[in-house]
């Protein structure tokens, strides 16, 4: 039987510092850093995100997760893996955007994290990071549609340990994650309600029907 090395996932809003922390954490652990979606999906990601058709976008990222899960499973046979966002983000984002989802991400046959934490910086610092790096299509959508606030609320429904990233030195957040990993003190993720979304069910259902009418899906 293959060894199962740790699989650490960093969740959080765009601009939280996940990528910086993830690279430093991977260096400390001697781990591979993995960013979703996988490389094979990035060529068409911009077009999918720009279209803003929620059912199609969800299916695209769901497919990417299964591809990534296979790659991460292979990587875990030889060493730890640190991942920038995982299945929880796919679920939480689409619920926050108003898409009803009929199952919980924990029911999907994907690699399960050894530790999953929510990176939370002070909001002014996060905005500065976003502006300095330039807003992606997703960033613009999240901000213009007020999805960020609902996305953070969705994250917090899932019982994750929150790691602050307000220090001038991101190594402080890295050490906090290492302490959690060594102490095995991460919380058990809380399950979500089927069909739950962050907008009223009637509004969410209307969005799905509109998307199906436009795209011919369903």
C-alpha positions as CSV (number, residue, x, y, z in Angstrom):
1,X,0.0,0.0,0.0
2,X,1.3,3.4,-0.9
3,X,2.3,5.9,1.8
4,X,-0.2,8.8,2.2
5,X,1.8,11.9,2.8
6,X,0.0,15.1,4.2
7,X,-2.2,17.1,1.9
8,X,-2.6,20.6,3.2
9,X,-5.2,23.0,1.6
10,X,-5.3,26.7,1.9
11,X,-8.7,28.3,1.3
12,X,-9.6,31.9,1.3
13,X,-10.7,34.9,-0.7
14,X,-8.6,36.2,-3.6
15,X,-5.7,38.4,-2.3
16,X,-5.6,36.5,1.0
17,X,-1.9,35.5,0.5
18,X,-2.6,31.9,-0.1
19,X,-0.1,31.5,-2.9
20,X,2.7,33.2,-1.0
21,X,2.0,31.2,2.1
22,X,1.6,28.0,0.1
23,X,5.0,28.3,-1.5
24,X,6.7,29.0,1.8
25,X,4.8,26.2,3.5
26,X,5.8,23.8,0.7
27,X,9.4,24.8,1.1
28,X,9.3,24.2,4.9
29,X,7.6,20.8,4.4
30,X,9.7,19.7,1.4
31,X,6.3,19.4,-0.4
32,X,5.0,20.0,-3.9
33,X,2.9,23.2,-4.3
34,X,-0.2,22.6,-6.3
35,X,-2.6,25.3,-7.6
36,X,-6.0,24.6,-8.9
37,X,-7.3,24.3,-11.6
38,X,-4.7,22.0,-13.1
39,X,-2.5,23.0,-16.0
40,X,-4.6,21.2,-18.6
41,X,-7.7,23.3,-17.7
42,X,-6.0,26.7,-17.6
43,X,-6.0,27.3,-21.4
44,X,-9.8,27.7,-21.4
45,X,-10.3,29.0,-17.9
46,X,-10.5,32.6,-18.9
47,X,-13.3,32.0,-21.4
48,X,-15.3,29.9,-18.9
49,X,-14.9,32.6,-16.2
50,X,-15.7,35.5,-18.5
51,X,-19.0,33.8,-19.7
52,X,-20.4,33.8,-16.1
53,X,-22.7,30.9,-16.9
54,X,-22.9,29.3,-13.5
55,X,-24.0,25.7,-14.4
56,X,-21.3,25.5,-17.1
57,X,-18.7,27.1,-14.8
58,X,-19.5,24.7,-11.9
59,X,-19.2,21.7,-14.2
60,X,-15.9,22.9,-15.6
61,X,-14.4,23.3,-12.1
62,X,-15.9,20.1,-10.9
63,X,-14.2,18.2,-13.8
64,X,-11.0,20.0,-13.0
65,X,-11.1,18.8,-9.4
66,X,-11.3,15.2,-10.5
67,X,-8.4,15.6,-12.8
68,X,-6.4,17.4,-10.0
69,X,-7.4,14.7,-7.5
70,X,-5.7,12.0,-9.6
71,X,-2.6,14.1,-9.9
72,X,-2.5,15.0,-6.2
73,X,-3.0,11.3,-5.3
74,X,0.0,10.4,-7.4
75,X,2.1,13.2,-5.8
76,X,1.2,12.1,-2.3
77,X,2.8,8.7,-2.9
78,X,6.2,10.4,-2.8
79,X,5.8,13.4,-0.5
80,X,3.5,16.1,1.0
81,X,1.3,18.4,-1.2
82,X,0.3,21.9,-0.4
83,X,-2.7,23.1,-2.4
84,X,-4.1,26.6,-3.2
85,X,-7.9,26.0,-3.0
86,X,-9.7,22.7,-3.3
87,X,-13.3,21.4,-3.6
88,X,-14.6,23.6,-0.8
89,X,-13.9,26.7,-2.8
90,X,-15.7,25.3,-5.9
91,X,-18.7,24.6,-3.8
92,X,-18.7,27.8,-1.8
93,X,-18.1,30.1,-4.7
94,X,-21.0,28.8,-6.7
95,X,-23.3,28.8,-3.8
96,X,-22.3,32.4,-3.0
97,X,-23.0,33.2,-6.7
98,X,-26.5,31.7,-6.4
99,X,-26.2,28.2,-7.9
100,X,-28.1,25.5,-6.1
101,X,-25.9,22.4,-5.6
102,X,-27.6,19.1,-4.8
103,X,-24.8,17.5,-2.8
104,X,-21.9,18.3,-0.4
105,X,-18.3,18.4,-1.6
106,X,-17.4,15.9,1.2
107,X,-19.4,13.3,-0.7
108,X,-17.2,13.6,-3.8
109,X,-14.6,10.8,-4.3
110,X,-11.7,13.2,-4.2
111,X,-8.5,13.4,-2.2
112,X,-9.4,14.5,1.3
113,X,-7.1,17.1,3.0
114,X,-5.1,16.2,6.0
115,X,-5.5,19.8,7.1
116,X,-7.6,22.5,5.6
117,X,-7.4,26.1,6.8
118,X,-9.0,29.5,5.9
119,X,-6.5,32.3,5.4
120,X,-7.9,35.6,6.6
121,X,-6.0,38.9,6.3
122,X,-7.2,42.3,7.3
123,X,-9.5,43.5,4.6
124,X,-7.5,46.7,3.7
125,X,-4.4,44.6,3.1
126,X,-6.3,42.1,0.9
127,X,-7.6,44.9,-1.3
128,X,-4.1,46.4,-1.6
129,X,-2.8,43.0,-2.8
130,X,-5.6,42.6,-5.3
131,X,-5.1,46.1,-6.8
132,X,-1.3,45.7,-6.9
133,X,-1.4,42.4,-8.8
134,X,-4.3,43.5,-11.1
135,X,-7.9,42.2,-10.9
136,X,-8.6,39.0,-12.8
137,X,-12.0,38.3,-14.4
138,X,-13.0,36.4,-11.3
139,X,-11.8,39.2,-9.0
140,X,-13.9,41.7,-10.9
141,X,-17.0,39.5,-10.8
142,X,-16.6,38.8,-7.0
143,X,-16.3,42.5,-6.3
144,X,-18.9,43.9,-8.6
145,X,-21.5,41.3,-7.6
146,X,-20.7,41.5,-3.9
147,X,-19.9,37.8,-4.0
148,X,-16.9,38.2,-1.7
149,X,-18.9,38.8,1.4
150,X,-21.2,35.8,0.7
151,X,-18.2,33.6,-0.2
152,X,-16.5,34.4,3.1
153,X,-19.7,33.6,4.9
154,X,-19.9,30.3,3.0
155,X,-16.4,29.4,4.0
156,X,-17.1,30.1,7.7
157,X,-20.1,27.7,7.7
158,X,-17.7,24.8,7.3
159,X,-15.9,24.9,10.6
160,X,-12.4,25.6,9.3
161,X,-9.5,26.9,11.5
162,X,-8.8,30.5,10.5
163,X,-5.2,31.6,10.2
164,X,-4.6,35.3,10.2
165,X,-2.3,36.8,7.6
166,X,-1.9,40.4,9.0
167,X,1.8,40.2,9.8
168,X,4.4,41.9,7.7
169,X,6.1,38.5,7.6
170,X,4.0,35.7,5.9
171,X,6.3,33.2,7.7
172,X,4.2,33.8,10.8
173,X,1.1,32.4,9.0
174,X,3.2,29.5,7.7
175,X,4.3,28.7,11.2
176,X,0.7,28.8,12.4
177,X,-0.3,26.2,9.7
178,X,2.7,24.0,10.6
179,X,1.7,24.1,14.3
180,X,-1.8,23.0,13.4
181,X,-0.4,20.2,11.2
182,X,1.9,19.0,13.9
183,X,-0.7,19.1,16.6
184,X,-3.4,17.6,14.3
185,X,-5.7,20.2,15.8
186,X,-7.7,21.1,12.7
187,X,-11.4,21.0,13.0
188,X,-13.6,18.4,11.2
189,X,-15.3,20.1,8.2
190,X,-19.0,20.7,8.7
191,X,-21.3,19.2,6.1
192,X,-23.5,21.5,4.0
193,X,-27.2,21.4,3.1
194,X,-28.1,20.0,-0.3
195,X,-29.2,22.7,-2.7
196,X,-28.1,25.4,-0.3
197,X,-27.1,28.7,-1.9
198,X,-26.4,32.2,-0.6
199,X,-29.4,33.8,-2.4
200,X,-33.1,32.9,-2.1
201,X,-34.0,29.6,-3.7
202,X,-36.4,31.3,-6.2
203,X,-33.8,33.7,-7.4
204,X,-31.2,31.0,-7.6
205,X,-33.5,28.7,-9.6
206,X,-34.3,31.6,-11.9
207,X,-30.6,32.0,-12.6
208,X,-30.2,28.4,-13.5
209,X,-33.2,28.4,-15.8
210,X,-31.8,31.6,-17.5
211,X,-28.5,29.9,-18.0
212,X,-30.1,26.8,-19.4
213,X,-32.1,28.8,-21.8
214,X,-29.1,30.8,-23.1
215,X,-26.7,27.8,-23.4
216,X,-29.1,24.9,-24.1
217,X,-27.8,23.1,-21.1
218,X,-30.4,20.9,-19.3
